[in-house]
């Protein structure tokens, strides 16, 4: 008796971090895809000298709209 081997050509969408072969239902670990960040400004902080009105640095706090990652960008 001979068994046909599945080639796992058609994989389903990612479920629970795995992709499943649609023919034999074998699970494969899904490849990790990094977020294509869409940054939105959450805050704008200025450090300045009030007496002379000089701005020393500007700090932008950005948050990704998709995954929620937060980063800061400082301009001196």
PDB file of N, CA, C and O in Angstrom, chain B, residues numbered from 101:
ATOM      1  N   UNK B 101       0.828  -1.164   0.000  1.00  0.00           N
ATOM      2  CA  UNK B 101       0.000   0.000   0.000  1.00  0.00           C
ATOM      3  C   UNK B 101       0.884   1.243   0.000  1.00  0.00           C
ATOM      4  O   UNK B 101       1.760   1.388   0.853  1.00  0.00           O
ATOM      5  N   UNK B 102       0.654   2.128  -0.949  1.00  0.00           N
ATOM      6  CA  UNK B 102       1.472   3.325  -1.082  1.00  0.00           C
ATOM      7  C   UNK B 102       0.668   4.550  -0.670  1.00  0.00           C
ATOM      8  O   UNK B 102      -0.510   4.686  -0.999  1.00  0.00           O
ATOM      9  N   UNK B 103       1.336   5.435   0.056  1.00  0.00           N
ATOM     10  CA  UNK B 103       0.700   6.690   0.473  1.00  0.00           C
ATOM     11  C   UNK B 103       1.267   7.819  -0.366  1.00  0.00           C
ATOM     12  O   UNK B 103       2.474   7.893  -0.597  1.00  0.00           O
ATOM     13  N   UNK B 104       0.390   8.692  -0.815  1.00  0.00           N
ATOM     14  CA  UNK B 104       0.837   9.875  -1.538  1.00  0.00           C
ATOM     15  C   UNK B 104       1.310  10.916  -0.536  1.00  0.00           C
ATOM     16  O   UNK B 104       0.632  11.200   0.451  1.00  0.00           O
ATOM     17  N   UNK B 105       2.467  11.474  -0.800  1.00  0.00           N
ATOM     18  CA  UNK B 105       2.990  12.505   0.078  1.00  0.00           C
ATOM     19  C   UNK B 105       2.394  13.850  -0.301  1.00  0.00           C
ATOM     20  O   UNK B 105       2.277  14.168  -1.485  1.00  0.00           O
ATOM     21  N   UNK B 106       2.024  14.624   0.677  1.00  0.00           N
ATOM     22  CA  UNK B 106       1.458  15.950   0.434  1.00  0.00           C
ATOM     23  C   UNK B 106       2.603  16.934   0.183  1.00  0.00           C
ATOM     24  O   UNK B 106       3.629  16.894   0.862  1.00  0.00           O
ATOM     25  N   UNK B 107       2.418  17.800  -0.783  1.00  0.00           N
ATOM     26  CA  UNK B 107       3.444  18.799  -1.103  1.00  0.00           C
ATOM     27  C   UNK B 107       3.251  20.104  -0.332  1.00  0.00           C
ATOM     28  O   UNK B 107       4.099  20.994  -0.405  1.00  0.00           O
ATOM     29  N   UNK B 108       2.165  20.226   0.392  1.00  0.00           N
ATOM     30  CA  UNK B 108       1.868  21.408   1.214  1.00  0.00           C
ATOM     31  C   UNK B 108       1.940  22.684   0.377  1.00  0.00           C
ATOM     32  O   UNK B 108       2.565  23.664   0.782  1.00  0.00           O
ATOM     33  N   UNK B 109       1.304  22.668  -0.779  1.00  0.00           N
ATOM     34  CA  UNK B 109       1.358  23.816  -1.685  1.00  0.00           C
ATOM     35  C   UNK B 109       0.379  24.916  -1.303  1.00  0.00           C
ATOM     36  O   UNK B 109       0.671  26.098  -1.482  1.00  0.00           O
ATOM     37  N   UNK B 110      -0.778  24.535  -0.779  1.00  0.00           N
ATOM     38  CA  UNK B 110      -1.803  25.519  -0.449  1.00  0.00           C
ATOM     39  C   UNK B 110      -1.900  25.657   1.059  1.00  0.00           C
ATOM     40  O   UNK B 110      -2.394  24.761   1.744  1.00  0.00           O
ATOM     41  N   UNK B 111      -1.423  26.790   1.578  1.00  0.00           N
ATOM     42  CA  UNK B 111      -1.454  27.034   3.017  1.00  0.00           C
ATOM     43  C   UNK B 111      -2.532  28.062   3.332  1.00  0.00           C
ATOM     44  O   UNK B 111      -2.752  29.007   2.575  1.00  0.00           O
ATOM     45  N   UNK B 112      -3.190  27.860   4.452  1.00  0.00           N
ATOM     46  CA  UNK B 112      -4.260  28.765   4.863  1.00  0.00           C
ATOM     47  C   UNK B 112      -3.676  30.068   5.414  1.00  0.00           C
ATOM     48  O   UNK B 112      -2.459  30.231   5.500  1.00  0.00           O
ATOM     49  N   UNK B 113      -4.565  30.989   5.784  1.00  0.00           N
ATOM     50  CA  UNK B 113      -4.141  32.214   6.444  1.00  0.00           C
ATOM     51  C   UNK B 113      -3.611  31.887   7.832  1.00  0.00           C
ATOM     52  O   UNK B 113      -3.848  30.796   8.352  1.00  0.00           O
ATOM     53  N   UNK B 114      -2.897  32.826   8.429  1.00  0.00           N
ATOM     54  CA  UNK B 114      -2.290  32.607   9.740  1.00  0.00           C
ATOM     55  C   UNK B 114      -3.368  32.549  10.813  1.00  0.00           C
ATOM     56  O   UNK B 114      -4.189  33.458  10.933  1.00  0.00           O
ATOM     57  N   UNK B 115      -3.358  31.464  11.594  1.00  0.00           N
ATOM     58  CA  UNK B 115      -4.260  31.284  12.732  1.00  0.00           C
ATOM     59  C   UNK B 115      -3.414  30.842  13.918  1.00  0.00           C
ATOM     60  O   UNK B 115      -2.689  29.851  13.826  1.00  0.00           O
ATOM     61  N   UNK B 116      -3.498  31.555  15.011  1.00  0.00           N
ATOM     62  CA  UNK B 116      -2.759  31.197  16.231  1.00  0.00           C
ATOM     63  C   UNK B 116      -1.255  31.106  15.991  1.00  0.00           C
ATOM     64  O   UNK B 116      -0.582  30.320  16.659  1.00  0.00           O
ATOM     65  N   UNK B 117      -0.712  31.878  15.066  1.00  0.00           N
ATOM     66  CA  UNK B 117       0.713  31.858  14.791  1.00  0.00           C
ATOM     67  C   UNK B 117       1.160  30.728  13.880  1.00  0.00           C
ATOM     68  O   UNK B 117       2.359  30.540  13.672  1.00  0.00           O
ATOM     69  N   UNK B 118       0.202  29.963  13.324  1.00  0.00           N
ATOM     70  CA  UNK B 118       0.522  28.840  12.442  1.00  0.00           C
ATOM     71  C   UNK B 118      -0.275  28.944  11.146  1.00  0.00           C
ATOM     72  O   UNK B 118      -1.353  29.539  11.105  1.00  0.00           O
ATOM     73  N   UNK B 119       0.277  28.356  10.097  1.00  0.00           N
ATOM     74  CA  UNK B 119      -0.441  28.175   8.846  1.00  0.00           C
ATOM     75  C   UNK B 119      -0.677  26.681   8.688  1.00  0.00           C
ATOM     76  O   UNK B 119       0.172  25.868   9.055  1.00  0.00           O
ATOM     77  N   UNK B 120      -1.828  26.325   8.142  1.00  0.00           N
ATOM     78  CA  UNK B 120      -2.187  24.914   8.002  1.00  0.00           C
ATOM     79  C   UNK B 120      -2.320  24.559   6.524  1.00  0.00           C
ATOM     80  O   UNK B 120      -2.858  25.333   5.732  1.00  0.00           O
ATOM     81  N   UNK B 121      -1.820  23.370   6.166  1.00  0.00           N
ATOM     82  CA  UNK B 121      -1.986  22.861   4.816  1.00  0.00           C
ATOM     83  C   UNK B 121      -3.464  22.552   4.618  1.00  0.00           C
ATOM     84  O   UNK B 121      -4.072  21.872   5.444  1.00  0.00           O
ATOM     85  N   UNK B 122      -4.046  23.047   3.527  1.00  0.00           N
ATOM     86  CA  UNK B 122      -5.476  22.839   3.299  1.00  0.00           C
ATOM     87  C   UNK B 122      -5.793  21.398   2.904  1.00  0.00           C
ATOM     88  O   UNK B 122      -6.939  20.965   3.021  1.00  0.00           O
ATOM     89  N   UNK B 123      -4.803  20.660   2.442  1.00  0.00           N
ATOM     90  CA  UNK B 123      -5.036  19.278   2.011  1.00  0.00           C
ATOM     91  C   UNK B 123      -4.910  18.289   3.166  1.00  0.00           C
ATOM     92  O   UNK B 123      -5.808  17.477   3.386  1.00  0.00           O
ATOM     93  N   UNK B 124      -3.791  18.353   3.915  1.00  0.00           N
ATOM     94  CA  UNK B 124      -3.551  17.364   4.973  1.00  0.00           C
ATOM     95  C   UNK B 124      -3.666  17.943   6.387  1.00  0.00           C
ATOM     96  O   UNK B 124      -3.579  17.198   7.363  1.00  0.00           O
ATOM     97  N   UNK B 125      -3.861  19.256   6.509  1.00  0.00           N
ATOM     98  CA  UNK B 125      -4.049  19.950   7.778  1.00  0.00           C
ATOM     99  C   UNK B 125      -2.804  19.938   8.669  1.00  0.00           C
ATOM    100  O   UNK B 125      -2.932  20.067   9.887  1.00  0.00           O
ATOM    101  N   UNK B 126      -1.618  19.788   8.103  1.00  0.00           N
ATOM    102  CA  UNK B 126      -0.380  19.852   8.876  1.00  0.00           C
ATOM    103  C   UNK B 126      -0.082  21.316   9.203  1.00  0.00           C
ATOM    104  O   UNK B 126      -0.275  22.198   8.366  1.00  0.00           O
ATOM    105  N   UNK B 127       0.391  21.566  10.425  1.00  0.00           N
ATOM    106  CA  UNK B 127       0.661  22.928  10.886  1.00  0.00           C
ATOM    107  C   UNK B 127       2.107  23.316  10.606  1.00  0.00           C
ATOM    108  O   UNK B 127       3.023  22.511  10.780  1.00  0.00           O
ATOM    109  N   UNK B 128       2.298  24.548  10.174  1.00  0.00           N
ATOM    110  CA  UNK B 128       3.625  25.123   9.949  1.00  0.00           C
ATOM    111  C   UNK B 128       3.684  26.454  10.677  1.00  0.00           C
ATOM    112  O   UNK B 128       2.710  27.206  10.693  1.00  0.00           O
ATOM    113  N   UNK B 129       4.844  26.743  11.285  1.00  0.00           N
ATOM    114  CA  UNK B 129       4.992  28.011  11.978  1.00  0.00           C
ATOM    115  C   UNK B 129       4.968  29.139  10.959  1.00  0.00           C
ATOM    116  O   UNK B 129       5.695  29.102   9.966  1.00  0.00           O
ATOM    117  N   UNK B 130       4.141  30.132  11.201  1.00  0.00           N
ATOM    118  CA  UNK B 130       3.985  31.243  10.264  1.00  0.00           C
ATOM    119  C   UNK B 130       5.206  32.151  10.316  1.00  0.00           C
ATOM    120  O   UNK B 130       5.766  32.363  11.391  1.00  0.00           O
ATOM    121  N   UNK B 131       5.627  32.689   9.179  1.00  0.00           N
ATOM    122  CA  UNK B 131       6.750  33.622   9.177  1.00  0.00           C
ATOM    123  C   UNK B 131       6.360  34.915   9.890  1.00  0.00           C
ATOM    124  O   UNK B 131       5.219  35.370   9.805  1.00  0.00           O
ATOM    125  N   UNK B 132       7.325  35.492  10.589  1.00  0.00           N
ATOM    126  CA  UNK B 132       7.077  36.728  11.328  1.00  0.00           C
ATOM    127  C   UNK B 132       7.170  37.906  10.360  1.00  0.00           C
ATOM    128  O   UNK B 132       8.173  38.085   9.669  1.00  0.00           O
ATOM    129  N   UNK B 133       6.115  38.695  10.328  1.00  0.00           N
ATOM    130  CA  UNK B 133       6.086  39.873   9.469  1.00  0.00           C
ATOM    131  C   UNK B 133       6.085  41.095  10.367  1.00  0.00           C
ATOM    132  O   UNK B 133       5.221  41.241  11.232  1.00  0.00           O
ATOM    133  N   UNK B 134       7.053  41.967  10.159  1.00  0.00           N
ATOM    134  CA  UNK B 134       7.141  43.160  10.986  1.00  0.00           C
ATOM    135  C   UNK B 134       6.088  44.178  10.566  1.00  0.00           C
ATOM    136  O   UNK B 134       5.657  44.208   9.413  1.00  0.00           O
ATOM    137  N   UNK B 135       5.693  44.991  11.496  1.00  0.00           N
ATOM    138  CA  UNK B 135       4.679  46.016  11.259  1.00  0.00           C
ATOM    139  C   UNK B 135       5.249  47.102  10.334  1.00  0.00           C
ATOM    140  O   UNK B 135       6.379  47.556  10.516  1.00  0.00           O
ATOM    141  N   UNK B 136       4.460  47.502   9.354  1.00  0.00           N
ATOM    142  CA  UNK B 136       4.798  48.650   8.523  1.00  0.00           C
ATOM    143  C   UNK B 136       4.193  49.863   9.239  1.00  0.00           C
ATOM    144  O   UNK B 136       3.051  50.246   8.984  1.00  0.00           O
ATOM    145  N   UNK B 137       4.983  50.455  10.138  1.00  0.00           N
ATOM    146  CA  UNK B 137       4.480  51.468  11.067  1.00  0.00           C
ATOM    147  C   UNK B 137       3.821  52.653  10.364  1.00  0.00           C
ATOM    148  O   UNK B 137       4.272  53.109   9.313  1.00  0.00           O
ATOM    149  N   UNK B 138       2.752  53.129  10.970  1.00  0.00           N
ATOM    150  CA  UNK B 138       2.071  54.353  10.564  1.00  0.00           C
ATOM    151  C   UNK B 138       2.087  55.261  11.790  1.00  0.00           C
ATOM    152  O   UNK B 138       1.208  55.175  12.647  1.00  0.00           O
ATOM    153  N   UNK B 139       3.112  56.150  11.867  1.00  0.00           N
ATOM    154  CA  UNK B 139       3.350  56.939  13.066  1.00  0.00           C
ATOM    155  C   UNK B 139       2.378  58.110  13.153  1.00  0.00           C
ATOM    156  O   UNK B 139       2.118  58.792  12.162  1.00  0.00           O
ATOM    157  N   UNK B 140       1.842  58.332  14.358  1.00  0.00           N
ATOM    158  CA  UNK B 140       0.952  59.444  14.654  1.00  0.00           C
ATOM    159  C   UNK B 140       1.559  60.203  15.831  1.00  0.00           C
ATOM    160  O   UNK B 140       1.988  59.590  16.808  1.00  0.00           O
ATOM    161  N   UNK B 141       1.599  61.536  15.743  1.00  0.00           N
ATOM    162  CA  UNK B 141       2.183  62.339  16.811  1.00  0.00           C
ATOM    163  C   UNK B 141       1.258  62.360  18.022  1.00  0.00           C
ATOM    164  O   UNK B 141       0.082  62.705  17.908  1.00  0.00           O
ATOM    165  N   UNK B 142       1.796  61.987  19.183  1.00  0.00           N
ATOM    166  CA  UNK B 142       1.015  61.950  20.424  1.00  0.00           C
ATOM    167  C   UNK B 142       1.310  63.158  21.312  1.00  0.00           C
ATOM    168  O   UNK B 142       0.435  63.606  22.052  1.00  0.00           O
ATOM    169  N   UNK B 143       2.528  63.687  21.246  1.00  0.00           N
ATOM    170  CA  UNK B 143       2.894  64.836  22.084  1.00  0.00           C
ATOM    171  C   UNK B 143       4.054  65.568  21.439  1.00  0.00           C
ATOM    172  O   UNK B 143       4.834  64.980  20.690  1.00  0.00           O
ATOM    173  N   UNK B 144       4.162  66.844  21.732  1.00  0.00           N
ATOM    174  CA  UNK B 144       5.254  67.667  21.236  1.00  0.00           C
ATOM    175  C   UNK B 144       5.767  68.454  22.436  1.00  0.00           C
ATOM    176  O   UNK B 144       5.077  69.345  22.932  1.00  0.00           O
ATOM    177  N   UNK B 145       6.968  68.134  22.908  1.00  0.00           N
ATOM    178  CA  UNK B 145       7.524  68.761  24.106  1.00  0.00           C
ATOM    179  C   UNK B 145       8.693  69.658  23.725  1.00  0.00           C
ATOM    180  O   UNK B 145       9.590  69.240  22.994  1.00  0.00           O
ATOM    181  N   UNK B 146       8.680  70.872  24.216  1.00  0.00           N
ATOM    182  CA  UNK B 146       9.767  71.816  23.949  1.00  0.00           C
ATOM    183  C   UNK B 146      10.519  72.117  25.233  1.00  0.00           C
ATOM    184  O   UNK B 146       9.902  72.320  26.278  1.00  0.00           O
ATOM    185  N   UNK B 147      11.845  72.148  25.166  1.00  0.00           N
ATOM    186  CA  UNK B 147      12.666  72.603  26.274  1.00  0.00           C
ATOM    187  C   UNK B 147      13.227  73.943  25.841  1.00  0.00           C
ATOM    188  O   UNK B 147      14.007  74.024  24.891  1.00  0.00           O
ATOM    189  N   UNK B 148      12.828  74.989  26.539  1.00  0.00           N
ATOM    190  CA  UNK B 148      13.233  76.311  26.089  1.00  0.00           C
ATOM    191  C   UNK B 148      13.628  77.190  27.257  1.00  0.00           C
ATOM    192  O   UNK B 148      13.295  76.914  28.410  1.00  0.00           O
ATOM    193  N   UNK B 149      14.337  78.244  26.940  1.00  0.00           N
ATOM    194  CA  UNK B 149      14.731  79.249  27.907  1.00  0.00           C
ATOM    195  C   UNK B 149      13.664  80.342  27.840  1.00  0.00           C
ATOM    196  O   UNK B 149      13.578  81.070  26.851  1.00  0.00           O
ATOM    197  N   UNK B 150      12.865  80.454  28.877  1.00  0.00           N
ATOM    198  CA  UNK B 150      11.748  81.401  28.863  1.00  0.00           C
ATOM    199  C   UNK B 150      12.238  82.851  28.812  1.00  0.00           C
ATOM    200  O   UNK B 150      11.616  83.689  28.159  1.00  0.00           O
ATOM    201  N   UNK B 151      13.325  83.147  29.481  1.00  0.00           N
ATOM    202  CA  UNK B 151      13.832  84.530  29.545  1.00  0.00           C
ATOM    203  C   UNK B 151      14.249  85.036  28.172  1.00  0.00           C
ATOM    204  O   UNK B 151      13.950  86.177  27.821  1.00  0.00           O
ATOM    205  N   UNK B 152      14.940  84.201  27.382  1.00  0.00           N
ATOM    206  CA  UNK B 152      15.438  84.635  26.077  1.00  0.00           C
ATOM    207  C   UNK B 152      14.627  84.065  24.916  1.00  0.00           C
ATOM    208  O   UNK B 152      14.814  84.487  23.775  1.00  0.00           O
ATOM    209  N   UNK B 153      13.733  83.117  25.183  1.00  0.00           N
ATOM    210  CA  UNK B 153      12.893  82.552  24.135  1.00  0.00           C
ATOM    211  C   UNK B 153      13.625  81.597  23.204  1.00  0.00           C
ATOM    212  O   UNK B 153      13.177  81.374  22.080  1.00  0.00           O
ATOM    213  N   UNK B 154      14.746  81.027  23.649  1.00  0.00           N
ATOM    214  CA  UNK B 154      15.503  80.079  22.827  1.00  0.00           C
ATOM    215  C   UNK B 154      14.990  78.659  23.046  1.00  0.00           C
ATOM    216  O   UNK B 154      14.787  78.231  24.182  1.00  0.00           O
ATOM    217  N   UNK B 155      14.784  77.940  21.960  1.00  0.00           N
ATOM    218  CA  UNK B 155      14.367  76.546  22.059  1.00  0.00           C
ATOM    219  C   UNK B 155      15.617  75.678  21.971  1.00  0.00           C
ATOM    220  O   UNK B 155      16.348  75.760  20.984  1.00  0.00           O
ATOM    221  N   UNK B 156      15.877  74.852  22.976  1.00  0.00           N
ATOM    222  CA  UNK B 156      17.057  74.000  23.003  1.00  0.00           C
ATOM    223  C   UNK B 156      16.830  72.656  22.334  1.00  0.00           C
ATOM    224  O   UNK B 156      17.707  72.161  21.627  1.00  0.00           O
ATOM    225  N   UNK B 157      15.678  72.068  22.545  1.00  0.00           N
ATOM    226  CA  UNK B 157      15.375  70.802  21.887  1.00  0.00           C
ATOM    227  C   UNK B 157      13.867  70.629  21.771  1.00  0.00           C
ATOM    228  O   UNK B 157      13.098  71.141  22.583  1.00  0.00           O
ATOM    229  N   UNK B 158      13.470  69.901  20.749  1.00  0.00           N
ATOM    230  CA  UNK B 158      12.070  69.576  20.533  1.00  0.00           C
ATOM    231  C   UNK B 158      11.955  68.059  20.595  1.00  0.00           C
ATOM    232  O   UNK B 158      12.702  67.358  19.912  1.00  0.00           O
ATOM    233  N   UNK B 159      11.047  67.550  21.390  1.00  0.00           N
ATOM    234  CA  UNK B 159      10.870  66.111  21.542  1.00  0.00           C
ATOM    235  C   UNK B 159       9.485  65.740  21.010  1.00  0.00           C
ATOM    236  O   UNK B 159       8.468  66.242  21.490  1.00  0.00           O
ATOM    237  N   UNK B 160       9.462  64.863  20.021  1.00  0.00           N
ATOM    238  CA  UNK B 160       8.209  64.356  19.474  1.00  0.00           C
ATOM    239  C   UNK B 160       7.975  62.953  20.024  1.00  0.00           C
ATOM    240  O   UNK B 160       8.872  62.112  19.967  1.00  0.00           O
ATOM    241  N   UNK B 161       6.802  62.693  20.548  1.00  0.00           N
ATOM    242  CA  UNK B 161       6.420  61.364  21.004  1.00  0.00           C
ATOM    243  C   UNK B 161       5.471  60.813  19.951  1.00  0.00           C
ATOM    244  O   UNK B 161       4.394  61.365  19.723  1.00  0.00           O
ATOM    245  N   UNK B 162       5.881  59.708  19.305  1.00  0.00           N
ATOM    246  CA  UNK B 162       5.116  59.121  18.216  1.00  0.00           C
ATOM    247  C   UNK B 162       4.594  57.751  18.623  1.00  0.00           C
ATOM    248  O   UNK B 162       5.267  57.004  19.332  1.00  0.00           O
ATOM    249  N   UNK B 163       3.384  57.427  18.166  1.00  0.00           N
ATOM    250  CA  UNK B 163       2.785  56.125  18.449  1.00  0.00           C
ATOM    251  C   UNK B 163       2.306  55.514  17.142  1.00  0.00           C
ATOM    252  O   UNK B 163       1.676  56.192  16.330  1.00  0.00           O
ATOM    253  N   UNK B 164       2.607  54.217  16.933  1.00  0.00           N
ATOM    254  CA  UNK B 164       2.166  53.522  15.729  1.00  0.00           C
ATOM    255  C   UNK B 164       0.665  53.275  15.821  1.00  0.00           C
ATOM    256  O   UNK B 164       0.166  52.773  16.827  1.00  0.00           O
ATOM    257  N   UNK B 165      -0.041  53.633  14.762  1.00  0.00           N
ATOM    258  CA  UNK B 165      -1.494  53.479  14.721  1.00  0.00           C
ATOM    259  C   UNK B 165      -1.898  52.009  14.641  1.00  0.00           C
ATOM    260  O   UNK B 165      -2.990  51.642  15.075  1.00  0.00           O
ATOM    261  N   UNK B 166      -1.009  51.151  14.079  1.00  0.00           N
ATOM    262  CA  UNK B 166      -1.341  49.737  13.872  1.00  0.00           C
ATOM    263  C   UNK B 166      -1.006  48.865  15.080  1.00  0.00           C
ATOM    264  O   UNK B 166      -1.865  48.138  15.578  1.00  0.00           O
ATOM    265  N   UNK B 167       0.260  48.936  15.561  1.00  0.00           N
ATOM    266  CA  UNK B 167       0.693  48.004  16.618  1.00  0.00           C
ATOM    267  C   UNK B 167       0.827  48.651  17.997  1.00  0.00           C
ATOM    268  O   UNK B 167       0.958  47.936  18.990  1.00  0.00           O
ATOM    269  N   UNK B 168       0.797  49.987  18.085  1.00  0.00           N
ATOM    270  CA  UNK B 168       0.860  50.661  19.379  1.00  0.00           C
ATOM    271  C   UNK B 168       2.253  50.927  19.895  1.00  0.00           C
ATOM    272  O   UNK B 168       2.396  51.417  21.016  1.00  0.00           O
ATOM    273  N   UNK B 169       3.303  50.625  19.121  1.00  0.00           N
ATOM    274  CA  UNK B 169       4.672  50.886  19.563  1.00  0.00           C
ATOM    275  C   UNK B 169       4.871  52.391  19.708  1.00  0.00           C
ATOM    276  O   UNK B 169       4.362  53.168  18.900  1.00  0.00           O
ATOM    277  N   UNK B 170       5.611  52.802  20.740  1.00  0.00           N
ATOM    278  CA  UNK B 170       5.857  54.214  20.994  1.00  0.00           C
ATOM    279  C   UNK B 170       7.341  54.496  20.839  1.00  0.00           C
ATOM    280  O   UNK B 170       8.180  53.722  21.301  1.00  0.00           O
ATOM    281  N   UNK B 171       7.668  55.627  20.177  1.00  0.00           N
ATOM    282  CA  UNK B 171       9.061  56.039  20.053  1.00  0.00           C
ATOM    283  C   UNK B 171       9.141  57.548  20.214  1.00  0.00           C
ATOM    284  O   UNK B 171       8.159  58.258  19.998  1.00  0.00           O
ATOM    285  N   UNK B 172      10.317  58.034  20.595  1.00  0.00           N
ATOM    286  CA  UNK B 172      10.536  59.465  20.719  1.00  0.00           C
ATOM    287  C   UNK B 172      11.621  59.896  19.746  1.00  0.00           C
ATOM    288  O   UNK B 172      12.589  59.176  19.505  1.00  0.00           O
ATOM    289  N   UNK B 173      11.437  61.080  19.195  1.00  0.00           N
ATOM    290  CA  UNK B 173      12.427  61.672  18.297  1.00  0.00           C
ATOM    291  C   UNK B 173      12.806  63.019  18.880  1.00  0.00           C
ATOM    292  O   UNK B 173      11.942  63.859  19.134  1.00  0.00           O
ATOM    293  N   UNK B 174      14.105  63.227  19.094  1.00  0.00           N
ATOM    294  CA  UNK B 174      14.593  64.478  19.682  1.00  0.00           C
ATOM    295  C   UNK B 174      15.345  65.272  18.637  1.00  0.00           C
ATOM    296  O   UNK B 174      16.248  64.752  17.981  1.00  0.00           O
ATOM    297  N   UNK B 175      14.974  66.532  18.482  1.00  0.00           N
ATOM    298  CA  UNK B 175      15.661  67.434  17.562  1.00  0.00           C
ATOM    299  C   UNK B 175      16.354  68.490  18.406  1.00  0.00           C
ATOM    300  O   UNK B 175      15.707  69.198  19.178  1.00  0.00           O
ATOM    301  N   UNK B 176      17.672  68.598  18.258  1.00  0.00           N
ATOM    302  CA  UNK B 176      18.459  69.534  19.073  1.00  0.00           C
ATOM    303  C   UNK B 176      18.760  70.760  18.247  1.00  0.00           C
ATOM    304  O   UNK B 176      19.414  71.685  18.730  1.00  0.00           O
TER     305      UNK B 176
END
